[in-house]
Amino acid sequence: MKTLKKINPQSDEDLVKAIVRTNDTLLFEILYDRYAMLVYNKCFGFAKNEDEAKDLTQDVFLKLFVKLASFKGKSKFSTWLYAFTYNHCVNYVTRDKAKKFEKQSVDYKDIQNLSEEEEDDQSFLSMKVDKLKVALECVSADEKMILLLKYQDNLSIKDIESVLGIGESAVKMRIKRAKDKLITVYNNLK
């Protein structure tokens, strides 16, 4: 009788290669079990409720099974899956907001006299959670994504570079702009 340890000792990357080679849904189930909660939690950050997060998670895994061969191993599978999940959620949110015409934004002309990086981080990190959730809904999906990658998922600049496929300075600039916009939106909430 095979034990779970004998069936499931493979690294993520080896498992992905085996799934791509054989199209074995039982192997994909192992990958699903490893990452279902992580993907659900990321989707929940973009969704309005649990059911919507579950639907997004299901969509991610359905799409993942079809696109798994596009994983080239240039980064860890988990990093690639973060990018895959975030891109799916960002596209979903962008489509959803475009349909509803409810997109709120802050005019960048209103952002002046930016604080020093340390002061900026301090005000950013001291935000109240409930008010922060509201503010996060008011920034673009791309801004929300990069902030969640950095501050919720604790990804390094290097990992974010890999996820987004951009350079270090571009990552730092996007994080700074997203933080600045979020702080402005947060401070303007009543």
C-alpha positions, 0 to 999 in steps of 0.5 A: 500500500502506497503512503502519501509520503511515497506518492507526494515527495516531489518538488513543485517544479518536478510535479509541474513537469510530470503534470505537463508530460502526462496530463494526470489530474491526480498529480494536479490534485496534489498541486491543488492541495498544496496551494488551494488555501494560498490562492483562495486567500489571495483571491479573497483579497480582491473579492467582495465575499467568500463565494466570489473568492471561491469562484475566483479560486476555481477559475484560477485552477481551471486556467492553471491546468490549461496554462501549466505548460507555460511555466518555464522554471525561471522562478520558483513555482510558488512565485509564478503562481502568485503572479498567475493568481494576481494577474487573474484577479486584477483582470477580474477586478478591472473587468468588473469595475469597467462594467459598473463604471464605479472606478474611483481615483485620485488625481495625481496633480493633487499629490504634492510635497511627498514625504521622505521614504521613512515617514511615508512608510510610518504613516502607511504602516500605521493605517487602521485596517477597516479604513485601509480596506476601503482605501484599497478599493479606491486605488487601481487593481495594479496598485493594490496588487503591488502593495499586497505583494510587498506588504501582505505577502512579504515578497522581496523586491527581487521576487516582485521583479520576477512576478511582474517581469520588470526591473528593480527600479520600476518595482520600487517606483511602482511601490512608492507611487502606489503607497503615495496614492493609497496614503492620499486616498486614506487621508481623504476618507471620512 
